[in-house]
């Protein structure tokens, strides 16, 4: 009965998810950054209308969601390596998961929640 | 190399909620956008942006190297060492360019 809690570490599924999300971040993330960088400097109207486009919203959502999955797997590995007491590690794992799920929900709300529809 | 990958990764994770806050506020209304612009343009904002850009570059370059090693590309000791140096050099270059753009 020793340390079976770390069992998910060996999962090749997560290993693969980490790589796939990394590639998505490299391609989509770099594309997004280059897109905004090339448009810089922009004012509120341009910034706001960019986020009215479904394509931009989907791309941003894809990047943030991939980032959260990527961070979840990565941070879990970090916790597993540096936080030895099981109770504390479990607690931090729960906090990590909660934070990242909230980040995805928050992003969805920002992008589709009707925030700033008035464009004023 | 891998410790830098981890430190930059943890930092980027911490920066994510802040980034989402900036996105939400900047999209909420014109005043919010101006407020966020001023915040990013302040000396502290620029410094934080510089650290974030450098972390992102380091993490991305180290990640590309990691992916290459995964498919057994450049795993020989010498080439692995050389690519590690290239990763650090490229990240340093991004840091210097961003610092130059942001502060000079």
Backbone of each chain as ProteinMPNN parsed JSONL, in Angstrom:
{"seq_chain_A": "XXXXXXXXXXXXXXXXXXXXXXXXXXXXXXXXXXXXXXXXXXXXXXXXXXXXXXXXXXXXXXXXXXXXXXXXXXXXXXXXXXXXXXXXXXXXXXXXXXXXXXXXXXXXXXXXXXXXXXXX", "coords_chain_A": {"N_chain_A": [[0.835, -1.212, 0.0], [1.846, 1.284, -0.857], [2.235, 4.59, -1.831], [0.505, 4.555, -4.124], [-0.864, 6.52, -5.181], [0.481, 8.066, -6.98], [0.128, 6.837, -9.33], [-1.008, 7.591, -11.838], [0.943, 8.84, -13.2], [2.372, 7.32, -15.015], [0.814, 7.123, -17.208], [0.471, 6.797, -20.636], [-1.351, 8.072, -22.123], [-1.722, 10.657, -21.053], [0.816, 11.578, -21.463], [0.886, 11.685, -24.234], [-1.166, 13.54, -24.649], [0.014, 15.783, -23.587], [1.996, 16.265, -25.489], [0.48, 16.672, -27.821], [-1.062, 18.915, -27.131], [1.032, 20.653, -26.849], [1.944, 20.945, -29.488], [-0.312, 22.093, -30.662], [-0.325, 24.508, -29.242], [2.08, 25.605, -30.108], [1.62, 26.001, -32.858], [-1.043, 27.212, -33.194], [-0.97, 29.102, -31.134], [1.328, 30.597, -31.761], [0.484, 31.587, -34.22], [-1.683, 33.185, -33.46], [-0.421, 35.085, -31.795], [1.325, 36.258, -33.662], [-0.563, 37.312, -35.402], [-1.876, 39.298, -33.829], [0.293, 40.825, -33.197], [1.132, 41.779, -35.666], [-0.934, 43.458, -36.197], [-0.621, 45.442, -34.384], [0.082, 48.901, -33.595], [-3.204, 48.9, -32.129], [-6.554, 50.199, -31.74], [-9.305, 50.453, -29.354], [-11.696, 49.86, -30.777], [-10.841, 48.304, -32.965], [-9.629, 46.155, -31.646], [-11.811, 45.195, -30.201], [-13.59, 44.532, -32.291], [-12.198, 42.531, -33.537], [-12.52, 40.436, -31.789], [-15.154, 39.878, -32.168], [-15.343, 38.213, -34.224], [-16.03, 34.911, -35.147], [-14.052, 33.102, -35.818], [-11.72, 34.125, -34.6], [-12.494, 33.989, -31.898], [-12.833, 31.2, -31.589], [-10.233, 30.336, -32.078], [-8.766, 31.598, -30.02], [-10.026, 30.409, -27.849], [-9.353, 27.739, -28.283], [-6.581, 27.873, -27.951], [-6.339, 28.727, -25.24], [-7.664, 26.632, -23.926], [-6.062, 24.446, -24.654], [-3.731, 25.284, -23.47], [-4.449, 25.183, -20.779], [-4.906, 22.429, -20.407], [-2.352, 21.504, -21.003], [-0.862, 22.831, -19.018], [-2.003, 21.68, -16.784], [-1.194, 18.964, -16.903], [1.581, 19.332, -16.876], [2.085, 20.789, -14.474], [1.12, 19.0, -12.625], [2.987, 16.991, -12.81], [5.175, 18.416, -11.829], [4.321, 18.897, -9.184], [4.21, 16.261, -8.307], [6.885, 15.625, -8.267], [8.085, 17.405, -6.457], [6.513, 17.867, -4.183], [6.235, 16.059, -1.472], [4.635, 15.143, 0.816], [1.654, 13.375, 0.863], [-0.982, 14.312, 1.428], [-0.839, 17.117, 1.203], [-0.018, 17.326, -1.41], [-2.192, 16.256, -2.737], [-4.146, 18.115, -2.082], [-3.087, 20.404, -3.35], [-3.212, 19.484, -5.942], [-5.974, 19.355, -6.325], [-6.606, 22.076, -6.082], [-5.166, 23.05, -8.27], [-6.465, 21.77, -10.438], [-9.03, 22.823, -10.152], [-8.521, 25.577, -10.494], [-7.651, 25.63, -13.181], [-9.834, 24.588, -14.583], [-11.673, 26.565, -13.983], [-10.441, 28.663, -15.331], [-10.838, 27.95, -18.004], [-13.632, 28.019, -18.139], [-14.04, 30.693, -17.51], [-12.728, 31.923, -19.68], [-14.441, 31.112, -21.748], [-16.707, 32.51, -20.978], [-15.758, 35.143, -21.248], [-15.348, 35.255, -24.007], [-17.806, 34.542, -25.204], [-19.735, 35.605, -23.618], [-21.139, 37.912, -24.096], [-19.847, 40.122, -23.366], [-19.167, 43.504, -23.461], [-20.657, 44.012, -25.779], [-21.803, 46.283, -26.689], [-19.882, 47.944, -27.71], [-18.785, 50.442, -26.811]], "CA_chain_A": [[0.0, 0.0, 0.0], [2.719, 2.462, -0.827], [2.283, 5.616, -2.87], [-0.182, 4.198, -5.369], [-1.504, 7.754, -5.619], [1.226, 8.624, -8.112], [-0.009, 5.886, -10.418], [-1.377, 8.154, -13.143], [2.141, 9.4, -13.809], [2.876, 6.485, -16.087], [-0.141, 7.052, -18.308], [0.957, 7.304, -21.923], [-2.398, 8.951, -22.644], [-1.393, 12.029, -20.648], [2.078, 11.902, -22.142], [0.526, 12.057, -25.603], [-1.955, 14.777, -24.567], [0.973, 16.858, -23.352], [2.66, 16.552, -26.767], [-0.491, 17.21, -28.783], [-1.376, 20.29, -26.734], [2.237, 21.453, -27.121], [1.973, 21.267, -30.918], [-1.4, 23.058, -30.885], [0.114, 25.801, -28.713], [3.133, 26.138, -30.968], [1.076, 26.442, -34.144], [-2.151, 28.162, -33.029], [-0.526, 30.181, -30.263], [2.235, 31.463, -32.518], [-0.335, 32.259, -35.228], [-2.457, 34.213, -32.776], [0.501, 36.143, -31.375], [1.782, 36.965, -34.86], [-1.708, 38.065, -35.913], [-2.081, 40.507, -33.035], [1.514, 41.622, -33.269], [1.165, 42.469, -36.959], [-1.975, 44.487, -36.192], [-0.261, 46.434, -33.381], [-0.851, 49.237, -32.512], [-4.629, 48.943, -32.478], [-7.358, 50.876, -30.71], [-10.349, 49.622, -28.757], [-12.656, 49.397, -31.788], [-10.228, 47.211, -33.733], [-9.455, 45.055, -30.686], [-13.133, 44.673, -29.902], [-14.232, 43.897, -33.45], [-11.481, 41.278, -33.808], [-13.098, 39.396, -30.934], [-16.516, 39.568, -32.594], [-15.243, 37.182, -35.253], [-16.097, 33.548, -34.616], [-12.756, 32.469, -36.042], [-10.799, 34.581, -33.545], [-12.957, 33.417, -30.636], [-12.53, 29.772, -31.551], [-8.781, 30.18, -32.0], [-8.352, 31.972, -28.665], [-10.52, 29.379, -26.937], [-8.528, 26.551, -28.508], [-5.263, 28.112, -27.354], [-6.441, 28.735, -23.774], [-8.021, 25.289, -23.469], [-4.851, 23.619, -24.794], [-2.8, 25.773, -22.457], [-4.886, 24.678, -19.474], [-4.629, 20.999, -20.372], [-0.893, 21.41, -20.987], [-0.413, 23.271, -17.695], [-2.475, 20.707, -15.8], [-0.306, 17.799, -16.941], [2.922, 19.761, -16.494], [2.13, 21.158, -13.052], [0.906, 17.779, -11.863], [4.304, 16.347, -12.756], [6.005, 19.208, -10.927], [3.863, 18.606, -7.821], [4.591, 14.894, -7.985], [8.324, 15.55, -8.024], [8.606, 18.254, -5.38], [5.692, 17.858, -2.968], [6.227, 14.663, -1.039], [3.497, 14.733, 1.656], [0.536, 13.041, -0.022], [-2.162, 15.14, 1.698], [-0.615, 18.454, 0.636], [0.016, 17.19, -2.863], [-3.574, 16.035, -3.164], [-4.817, 19.402, -1.953], [-2.586, 21.269, -4.417], [-3.764, 18.934, -7.182], [-7.374, 19.785, -6.421], [-6.574, 23.516, -6.349], [-4.68, 23.198, -9.638], [-7.53, 21.365, -11.345], [-10.107, 23.803, -10.014], [-8.062, 26.822, -11.112], [-7.589, 25.532, -14.632], [-11.205, 24.448, -15.085], [-12.252, 27.912, -13.895], [-9.845, 29.472, -16.396], [-11.515, 27.617, -19.269], [-14.991, 28.546, -18.033], [-13.892, 32.157, -17.558], [-12.424, 32.273, -21.07], [-15.674, 30.935, -22.508], [-17.572, 33.643, -20.614], [-15.192, 36.36, -21.836], [-15.472, 35.24, -25.457], [-19.186, 34.427, -25.677], [-20.655, 36.068, -22.593], [-21.772, 39.173, -24.437], [-19.074, 41.193, -22.745], [-18.827, 44.638, -24.319], [-21.339, 43.953, -27.08], [-22.223, 47.619, -27.093], [-18.756, 48.598, -28.377], [-18.671, 51.863, -26.429]], "C_chain_A": [[0.862, 1.25, 0.0], [2.588, 3.342, -2.061], [1.65, 5.218, -4.197], [-0.839, 5.438, -5.978], [-0.815, 8.356, -6.839], [1.054, 7.78, -9.363], [-0.288, 6.472, -11.786], [-0.161, 8.688, -13.899], [2.577, 8.638, -15.052], [1.963, 6.491, -17.321], [0.387, 7.628, -19.605], [-0.086, 8.21, -22.565], [-2.099, 10.398, -22.327], [-0.132, 12.509, -21.322], [1.779, 12.406, -23.55], [-0.248, 13.373, -25.618], [-1.047, 15.985, -24.371], [1.65, 17.274, -24.662], [1.706, 17.185, -27.764], [-0.833, 18.659, -28.44], [-0.18, 21.207, -26.986], [2.269, 21.882, -28.588], [0.877, 22.28, -31.261], [-0.967, 24.45, -30.43], [1.172, 26.431, -29.605], [2.553, 26.726, -32.246], [0.018, 27.535, -33.959], [-1.735, 29.365, -32.189], [0.375, 31.159, -31.0], [1.454, 32.247, -33.572], [-1.1, 33.424, -34.629], [-1.569, 35.398, -32.384], [0.977, 36.966, -32.567], [0.675, 37.839, -35.43], [-1.897, 39.379, -35.162], [-0.871, 41.44, -33.118], [1.541, 42.428, -34.566], [0.128, 43.593, -37.015], [-1.634, 45.642, -35.246], [0.355, 47.677, -34.025], [-2.304, 49.293, -32.994], [-5.392, 49.662, -31.371], [-8.475, 49.932, -30.234], [-11.286, 49.03, -29.801], [-12.117, 48.207, -32.575], [-10.08, 45.945, -32.87], [-10.787, 44.364, -30.44], [-13.733, 43.935, -31.095], [-13.503, 42.609, -33.846], [-12.12, 40.133, -33.029], [-14.581, 39.142, -31.205], [-16.509, 38.449, -33.636], [-15.212, 35.799, -34.614], [-14.741, 32.852, -34.716], [-11.761, 32.833, -34.932], [-11.188, 33.976, -32.195], [-12.591, 31.951, -30.515], [-11.029, 29.529, -31.382], [-8.276, 30.494, -30.589], [-8.791, 30.896, -27.669], [-9.676, 28.118, -27.04], [-7.176, 26.692, -27.819], [-5.346, 28.061, -25.824], [-6.761, 27.339, -23.243], [-6.808, 24.352, -23.56], [-3.837, 23.981, -23.73], [-3.152, 25.202, -21.089], [-4.619, 23.178, -19.349], [-3.121, 20.763, -20.213], [-0.339, 21.761, -19.599], [-0.815, 22.258, -16.623], [-1.534, 19.509, -15.73], [1.09, 18.176, -16.429], [3.039, 20.048, -15.008], [1.921, 19.948, -12.147], [2.222, 17.012, -11.72], [5.227, 17.07, -11.789], [5.625, 18.918, -9.475], [4.318, 17.218, -7.383], [6.07, 14.793, -7.616], [8.786, 16.317, -6.794], [7.797, 18.226, -4.1], [5.504, 16.424, -2.51], [5.04, 14.277, -0.154], [2.227, 14.571, 0.811], [-0.667, 13.971, 0.162], [-2.023, 16.516, 1.051], [-0.631, 18.391, -0.882], [-1.393, 17.025, -3.427], [-4.343, 17.348, -3.157], [-4.409, 20.341, -3.084], [-3.102, 20.808, -5.787], [-5.196, 19.383, -7.408], [-7.446, 21.267, -6.769], [-6.165, 23.794, -7.793], [-5.801, 22.903, -10.634], [-8.651, 22.394, -11.357], [-9.747, 25.109, -10.726], [-8.13, 26.742, -12.633], [-8.973, 25.341, -15.262], [-11.887, 25.816, -15.082], [-11.717, 28.82, -15.007], [-10.532, 29.208, -17.737], [-12.943, 28.176, -19.268], [-14.984, 30.069, -18.191], [-13.65, 32.614, -18.994], [-13.674, 32.166, -21.951], [-16.62, 32.112, -22.255], [-17.074, 34.937, -21.25], [-15.52, 36.405, -23.328], [-16.919, 35.246, -25.934], [-20.21, 35.016, -24.709], [-21.334, 37.394, -22.893], [-21.086, 40.357, -23.802], [-18.772, 42.305, -23.76], [-19.482, 44.617, -25.683], [-21.655, 45.343, -27.613], [-21.123, 48.367, -27.853], [-18.691, 50.095, -28.074], [-17.378, 52.104, -25.669]], "O_chain_A": [[0.624, 2.173, 0.78], [2.803, 2.895, -3.187], [2.19, 5.508, -5.264], [-1.303, 5.421, -7.118], [-1.437, 9.063, -7.632], [1.758, 7.985, -10.352], [0.145, 5.916, -12.796], [-0.237, 8.954, -15.098], [3.082, 9.22, -16.013], [2.312, 5.924, -18.356], [0.715, 8.813, -19.675], [0.234, 9.016, -23.438], [-2.199, 11.269, -23.191], [-0.01, 13.673, -21.704], [2.333, 13.408, -24.002], [-0.026, 14.22, -26.483], [-1.297, 17.063, -24.91], [1.854, 18.46, -24.921], [2.071, 18.123, -28.472], [-0.892, 19.521, -29.317], [-0.347, 22.387, -27.296], [2.579, 23.032, -28.899], [1.098, 23.205, -32.044], [-1.2, 25.442, -31.12], [1.165, 27.641, -29.833], [2.942, 27.814, -32.671], [0.152, 28.637, -34.491], [-2.1, 30.501, -32.49], [0.222, 32.375, -30.892], [1.722, 33.427, -33.796], [-1.163, 34.509, -35.208], [-1.92, 36.556, -32.61], [1.031, 38.195, -32.509], [0.922, 38.957, -35.882], [-2.057, 40.436, -35.77], [-1.0, 42.664, -33.109], [1.918, 43.6, -34.575], [0.277, 44.553, -37.771], [-2.272, 46.694, -35.292], [1.125, 47.508, -34.97], [-2.581, 49.687, -34.127], [-4.946, 49.727, -30.225], [-8.565, 48.78, -30.659], [-11.635, 47.852, -29.734], [-12.829, 47.234, -32.823], [-10.366, 44.832, -33.31], [-10.89, 43.138, -30.463], [-14.31, 42.858, -30.945], [-14.107, 41.703, -34.42], [-12.249, 39.016, -33.53], [-15.198, 38.296, -30.556], [-17.535, 37.821, -33.897], [-14.466, 35.552, -33.667], [-14.338, 32.113, -33.818], [-11.059, 31.974, -34.399], [-10.332, 33.51, -31.443], [-12.102, 31.506, -29.477], [-10.61, 28.638, -30.643], [-7.463, 29.755, -30.032], [-8.04, 30.519, -26.77], [-9.325, 27.504, -26.033], [-6.687, 25.755, -27.187], [-4.513, 27.421, -25.183], [-6.201, 26.911, -22.234], [-6.561, 23.561, -22.65], [-3.17, 23.117, -23.162], [-2.273, 24.789, -20.333], [-4.16, 22.711, -18.307], [-2.681, 19.943, -19.406], [0.538, 21.073, -19.077], [-0.067, 22.009, -15.677], [-1.127, 19.087, -14.647], [1.7, 17.438, -15.655], [3.984, 19.603, -14.357], [2.471, 19.876, -11.048], [2.529, 16.462, -10.662], [5.966, 16.443, -11.03], [6.499, 18.717, -8.632], [4.751, 17.019, -6.248], [6.46, 13.987, -6.771], [9.765, 15.933, -6.153], [8.327, 18.528, -3.031], [4.717, 15.671, -3.084], [4.478, 13.197, -0.336], [1.788, 15.504, 0.138], [-1.299, 14.375, -0.815], [-2.961, 17.019, 0.432], [-1.174, 19.268, -1.554], [-1.731, 17.59, -4.468], [-5.086, 17.658, -4.088], [-5.252, 20.991, -3.702], [-3.388, 21.621, -6.667], [-5.586, 19.743, -8.519], [-8.228, 21.677, -7.627], [-6.737, 24.659, -8.457], [-6.052, 23.683, -11.552], [-9.153, 22.785, -12.41], [-10.558, 25.673, -11.462], [-8.605, 27.667, -13.293], [-9.248, 25.866, -16.34], [-12.58, 26.185, -16.031], [-12.451, 29.643, -15.553], [-10.776, 30.135, -18.51], [-13.403, 28.732, -20.265], [-15.806, 30.644, -18.904], [-14.275, 33.562, -19.47], [-13.926, 33.028, -22.793], [-17.245, 32.639, -23.175], [-17.872, 35.739, -21.735], [-15.915, 37.445, -23.856], [-17.238, 35.874, -26.944], [-21.415, 34.935, -24.951], [-22.03, 37.943, -22.038], [-21.648, 41.448, -23.705], [-18.178, 42.045, -24.806], [-18.928, 45.147, -26.646], [-21.759, 45.555, -28.821], [-21.413, 49.328, -28.567], [-18.557, 50.913, -28.984], [-17.101, 53.234, -25.264]]}, "seq_chain_B": "XXXXXXXXXXXXXXXXXXXXXXXXXXXXXXXXXXXXXXXXXXXXXXXXXXXXXXXXXXXXXXXXXXXXXXXXXXXXXXXXXXXXXXXXXXXXXXXXXXXXXXXX", "coords_chain_B": {"N_chain_B": [[18.7, 22.613, -18.095], [16.131, 21.317, -18.207], [15.191, 22.151, -15.792], [14.906, 24.874, -16.116], [12.949, 24.844, -18.026], [10.852, 23.945, -16.485], [10.611, 25.96, -14.505], [9.966, 28.205, -16.088], [7.609, 27.25, -17.131], [5.932, 26.997, -14.856], [5.832, 29.669, -14.139], [4.492, 30.74, -16.372], [2.037, 29.509, -16.088], [1.169, 30.789, -13.761], [0.91, 33.308, -14.806], [-1.244, 33.113, -16.446], [-4.0, 33.517, -15.307], [-3.822, 36.271, -14.822], [-3.437, 37.218, -17.416], [-5.919, 36.519, -18.518], [-7.564, 38.14, -17.023], [-6.713, 40.651, -17.948], [-7.499, 40.415, -20.601], [-10.301, 40.214, -20.367], [-10.963, 42.678, -19.138], [-9.964, 44.484, -21.01], [-11.628, 44.067, -23.101], [-14.061, 44.795, -22.19], [-15.044, 47.511, -22.108], [-14.408, 50.745, -23.62], [-13.028, 52.398, -21.782], [-11.952, 50.509, -20.086], [-10.186, 49.243, -21.799], [-8.368, 51.329, -22.305], [-7.379, 51.65, -19.747], [-6.118, 49.18, -19.297], [-4.204, 49.299, -21.307], [-2.617, 51.42, -20.375], [-1.726, 50.261, -18.043], [-0.156, 48.116, -18.987], [1.744, 49.577, -20.309], [3.111, 50.863, -18.309], [6.161, 51.11, -16.311], [6.407, 48.839, -14.564], [4.566, 47.154, -15.763], [5.71, 46.762, -18.281], [8.049, 45.454, -17.532], [7.026, 43.084, -16.454], [5.815, 42.099, -18.73], [8.065, 41.702, -20.292], [9.401, 39.654, -18.851], [7.467, 37.69, -19.119], [7.361, 37.307, -21.918], [9.987, 36.423, -22.372], [9.991, 34.075, -20.826], [8.051, 32.634, -22.176], [9.271, 32.325, -24.677], [11.578, 30.868, -23.984], [10.377, 28.562, -22.885], [8.926, 27.618, -25.083], [10.954, 27.165, -27.036], [12.585, 25.299, -25.681], [10.666, 23.366, -25.469], [10.216, 22.633, -28.139], [12.665, 21.463, -28.657], [12.453, 19.353, -26.902], [10.343, 17.916, -28.047], [11.602, 17.158, -30.401], [13.588, 15.483, -29.387], [11.942, 13.495, -28.44], [11.112, 12.184, -30.743], [13.395, 10.942, -31.301], [15.308, 12.544, -32.457], [18.313, 14.034, -32.763], [19.404, 12.951, -30.385], [21.891, 12.063, -29.661], [24.673, 12.513, -27.478], [26.375, 14.759, -27.931], [24.976, 16.328, -29.868], [22.642, 16.779, -28.471], [23.545, 18.346, -26.405], [24.483, 20.531, -27.825], [22.082, 21.472, -28.979], [20.761, 22.272, -26.707], [22.258, 24.463, -25.97], [21.696, 26.102, -28.146], [18.984, 26.541, -27.723], [19.035, 28.061, -25.346], [20.486, 30.251, -26.277], [18.791, 31.27, -28.28], [16.549, 31.951, -26.761], [17.671, 33.881, -25.15], [18.27, 35.783, -27.057], [15.676, 36.549, -27.822], [14.888, 37.652, -25.392], [16.654, 39.859, -25.25], [15.947, 41.308, -27.586], [13.246, 41.858, -27.031], [13.557, 43.326, -24.695], [14.932, 45.493, -25.693], [13.01, 46.552, -27.446], [11.019, 47.188, -25.606], [12.129, 48.858, -23.676], [13.921, 50.694, -24.762]], "CA_chain_B": [[17.744, 22.884, -19.174], [14.766, 20.939, -17.876], [14.731, 22.936, -14.643], [14.453, 26.153, -16.674], [11.668, 24.542, -18.679], [9.844, 23.85, -15.424], [10.402, 27.264, -13.864], [9.238, 29.058, -17.017], [6.256, 26.695, -17.238], [5.172, 27.388, -13.657], [5.597, 31.109, -14.232], [3.462, 30.992, -17.386], [0.777, 29.098, -15.472], [0.767, 31.861, -12.852], [0.574, 34.494, -15.599], [-2.491, 32.887, -17.188], [-5.162, 34.248, -14.782], [-3.601, 37.698, -15.04], [-3.697, 37.44, -18.833], [-7.369, 36.449, -18.744], [-8.131, 39.359, -16.443], [-6.408, 41.735, -18.882], [-8.343, 40.216, -21.79], [-11.69, 40.546, -20.023], [-11.074, 44.109, -18.868], [-9.699, 45.252, -22.231], [-12.748, 43.898, -24.037], [-15.33, 45.167, -21.558], [-15.447, 48.803, -22.662], [-13.28, 51.569, -24.059], [-12.256, 52.851, -20.618], [-11.197, 49.347, -19.618], [-9.09, 49.062, -22.754], [-7.365, 52.375, -22.039], [-6.8, 51.351, -18.429], [-5.206, 48.043, -19.47], [-3.079, 49.794, -22.11], [-1.761, 52.207, -19.482], [-1.131, 49.322, -17.097], [0.9, 47.38, -19.685], [2.786, 50.525, -20.699], [3.85, 51.353, -17.147], [7.435, 50.391, -16.158], [6.185, 47.518, -13.975], [3.875, 46.373, -16.772], [6.701, 46.387, -19.298], [8.96, 44.462, -16.954], [6.287, 41.829, -16.364], [5.651, 41.648, -20.106], [9.382, 41.215, -20.723], [9.63, 38.36, -18.209], [6.533, 36.735, -19.708], [7.801, 37.012, -23.284], [11.204, 35.616, -22.278], [9.599, 32.751, -20.336], [7.322, 31.977, -23.258], [10.252, 31.949, -25.695], [12.397, 29.783, -23.432], [9.552, 27.366, -22.74], [8.586, 27.132, -26.425], [12.156, 26.621, -27.68], [12.943, 24.073, -24.965], [9.62, 22.398, -25.797], [10.489, 22.136, -29.496], [13.794, 20.551, -28.504], [11.918, 18.184, -26.218], [9.582, 17.152, -29.04], [12.586, 16.569, -31.316], [14.211, 14.361, -28.683], [10.918, 12.445, -28.347], [11.113, 11.386, -31.97], [14.783, 10.471, -31.423], [16.054, 13.419, -33.341], [19.341, 14.756, -32.009], [19.568, 12.42, -29.027], [23.303, 11.829, -29.351], [25.073, 13.409, -26.391], [26.91, 16.026, -28.428], [23.958, 17.167, -30.502], [21.697, 17.192, -27.431], [24.172, 19.452, -25.69], [24.518, 21.673, -28.734], [20.738, 22.029, -29.134], [20.452, 22.955, -25.443], [22.902, 25.779, -26.05], [20.923, 26.886, -29.115], [17.735, 26.948, -27.066], [19.351, 29.158, -24.431], [20.9, 31.409, -27.069], [17.605, 31.823, -28.951], [15.72, 32.587, -25.736], [18.393, 35.09, -24.741], [18.091, 36.738, -28.147], [14.311, 37.07, -27.685], [14.909, 38.516, -24.213], [17.339, 41.111, -25.584], [15.131, 42.036, -28.555], [12.059, 42.356, -26.342], [14.022, 44.37, -23.78], [15.267, 46.649, -26.528], [11.738, 47.093, -27.921], [10.174, 47.668, -24.51], [12.737, 49.834, -22.78], [14.774, 51.681, -25.412]], "C_chain_B": [[16.31, 22.554, -18.738], [14.25, 21.699, -16.657], [14.244, 24.31, -15.104], [13.105, 25.99, -17.373], [10.542, 24.531, -17.642], [9.537, 25.214, -14.802], [9.595, 28.185, -14.789], [7.797, 28.567, -17.171], [5.383, 27.099, -16.065], [4.852, 28.882, -13.7], [4.47, 31.418, -15.223], [2.08, 30.588, -16.876], [0.253, 30.198, -14.545], [0.321, 33.107, -13.623], [-0.78, 34.358, -16.295], [-3.714, 33.625, -16.621], [-5.039, 35.757, -14.979], [-3.905, 38.06, -16.498], [-5.185, 37.435, -19.142], [-8.064, 37.68, -18.185], [-7.923, 40.537, -17.4], [-7.297, 41.641, -20.119], [-9.782, 40.652, -21.505], [-11.892, 42.06, -19.888], [-10.912, 44.923, -20.169], [-10.844, 45.136, -23.226], [-14.049, 44.457, -23.492], [-15.87, 46.489, -22.084], [-14.207, 49.634, -22.947], [-12.394, 52.001, -22.889], [-11.389, 51.714, -20.064], [-9.984, 49.098, -20.496], [-7.976, 50.065, -22.501], [-6.621, 52.101, -20.737], [-5.76, 50.224, -18.551], [-3.983, 48.476, -20.283], [-2.083, 50.544, -21.236], [-1.022, 51.289, -18.519], [0.054, 48.595, -17.748], [2.06, 48.306, -20.042], [3.585, 51.089, -19.535], [5.157, 50.56, -17.015], [7.254, 48.979, -15.588], [5.511, 46.59, -14.988], [4.828, 45.875, -17.85], [7.645, 45.308, -18.79], [8.283, 43.091, -16.894], [6.085, 41.234, -17.76], [6.953, 41.041, -20.623], [9.658, 39.825, -20.149], [8.72, 37.297, -18.829], [6.965, 36.326, -21.107], [9.03, 36.103, -23.26], [10.88, 34.197, -21.81], [8.922, 31.945, -21.438], [8.294, 31.477, -24.323], [11.086, 30.76, -25.217], [11.613, 28.48, -23.386], [9.222, 26.752, -24.104], [9.805, 26.495, -27.102], [12.586, 25.308, -27.013], [11.937, 22.968, -25.283], [9.829, 21.796, -27.18], [11.642, 21.121, -29.444], [13.342, 19.23, -27.888], [11.165, 17.276, -27.2], [10.52, 16.461, -30.025], [13.24, 15.351, -30.681], [13.238, 13.179, -28.578], [10.896, 11.557, -29.589], [12.542, 10.972, -32.34], [15.608, 11.274, -32.408], [17.049, 14.207, -32.498], [19.552, 14.257, -30.605], [21.018, 12.127, -28.664], [23.797, 12.907, -28.388], [25.527, 14.784, -26.896], [25.836, 16.926, -29.023], [22.91, 17.622, -29.496], [22.258, 18.384, -26.651], [24.168, 20.728, -26.534], [23.134, 22.312, -28.862], [20.298, 22.748, -27.866], [21.042, 24.362, -25.453], [22.154, 26.686, -27.023], [19.617, 27.397, -28.512], [17.977, 28.156, -26.163], [19.71, 30.428, -25.2], [19.695, 32.083, -27.735], [16.714, 32.55, -27.95], [16.354, 33.897, -25.268], [18.232, 36.186, -25.787], [16.703, 37.381, -28.074], [14.24, 38.043, -26.508], [15.52, 39.877, -24.546], [16.515, 41.955, -26.551], [13.91, 42.653, -27.892], [12.439, 43.488, -25.384], [14.325, 45.657, -24.525], [13.997, 47.357, -26.998], [10.96, 47.779, -26.799], [10.796, 48.817, -23.726], [13.604, 50.889, -23.463], [14.047, 52.446, -26.515]], "O_chain_B": [[15.4, 23.373, -18.872], [13.043, 21.877, -16.491], [13.286, 24.849, -14.551], [12.245, 26.869, -17.32], [9.443, 25.031, -17.882], [8.379, 25.578, -14.599], [8.665, 28.86, -14.347], [6.876, 29.369, -17.323], [4.232, 27.495, -16.247], [3.751, 29.306, -13.347], [3.604, 32.249, -14.95], [1.079, 31.234, -17.187], [-0.939, 30.503, -14.537], [-0.532, 33.863, -13.159], [-1.39, 35.354, -16.684], [-4.41, 34.301, -17.379], [-6.025, 36.437, -15.265], [-4.545, 39.073, -16.777], [-5.662, 38.248, -19.933], [-9.013, 38.2, -18.771], [-8.84, 41.323, -17.634], [-7.786, 42.652, -20.623], [-10.397, 41.365, -22.298], [-12.834, 42.639, -20.43], [-11.618, 45.906, -20.396], [-11.015, 45.996, -24.09], [-15.03, 44.586, -24.225], [-17.037, 46.573, -22.467], [-13.097, 49.268, -22.561], [-11.167, 51.975, -22.987], [-10.255, 51.926, -19.636], [-8.898, 48.783, -20.008], [-6.797, 49.712, -22.482], [-5.409, 52.293, -20.638], [-4.67, 50.305, -17.983], [-2.86, 48.069, -19.985], [-0.873, 50.342, -21.333], [0.152, 51.502, -18.214], [1.124, 48.472, -17.152], [3.215, 47.881, -20.074], [4.621, 51.723, -19.741], [5.259, 49.455, -17.548], [7.873, 48.031, -16.072], [5.832, 45.405, -15.069], [4.761, 44.722, -18.274], [7.996, 44.376, -19.513], [8.885, 42.073, -17.235], [6.173, 40.02, -17.946], [6.951, 40.012, -21.298], [10.095, 38.927, -20.869], [9.134, 36.157, -19.04], [6.941, 35.144, -21.449], [9.115, 35.139, -24.021], [11.428, 33.228, -22.335], [9.176, 30.753, -21.612], [8.167, 30.355, -24.813], [11.276, 29.783, -25.941], [12.109, 27.428, -23.79], [9.235, 25.532, -24.266], [9.701, 25.41, -27.676], [12.91, 24.333, -27.692], [12.294, 21.792, -25.358], [9.643, 20.595, -27.375], [11.601, 20.075, -30.091], [13.777, 18.15, -28.287], [11.321, 16.055, -27.192], [10.276, 15.326, -30.436], [13.428, 14.322, -31.33], [13.648, 12.019, -28.621], [10.69, 10.346, -29.503], [12.857, 10.695, -33.497], [16.485, 10.749, -33.094], [16.652, 14.966, -31.614], [19.85, 15.048, -29.71], [21.341, 11.96, -27.488], [23.39, 14.065, -28.475], [25.126, 15.823, -26.371], [25.778, 18.121, -28.733], [22.347, 18.709, -29.63], [21.527, 19.307, -26.29], [23.897, 21.826, -26.049], [23.011, 23.537, -28.856], [19.549, 23.723, -27.932], [20.412, 25.321, -25.007], [21.993, 27.88, -26.772], [19.201, 28.529, -28.757], [17.237, 29.138, -26.202], [19.3, 31.53, -24.835], [19.591, 33.309, -27.752], [16.187, 33.624, -28.24], [15.664, 34.887, -25.024], [18.079, 37.361, -25.455], [16.561, 38.592, -28.241], [13.626, 39.106, -26.598], [14.977, 40.918, -24.175], [16.391, 43.167, -26.373], [13.57, 43.809, -28.142], [11.726, 44.486, -25.278], [14.022, 46.755, -24.061], [13.905, 48.584, -26.961], [10.324, 48.812, -27.01], [10.082, 49.654, -23.175], [13.987, 51.874, -22.831], [14.637, 53.315, -27.157]]}, "name": "protein", "num_of_chains": 2, "seq": "XXXXXXXXXXXXXXXXXXXXXXXXXXXXXXXXXXXXXXXXXXXXXXXXXXXXXXXXXXXXXXXXXXXXXXXXXXXXXXXXXXXXXXXXXXXXXXXXXXXXXXXXXXXXXXXXXXXXXXXXXXXXXXXXXXXXXXXXXXXXXXXXXXXXXXXXXXXXXXXXXXXXXXXXXXXXXXXXXXXXXXXXXXXXXXXXXXXXXXXXXXXXXXXXXXXXXXXXXXXXXXXX"}
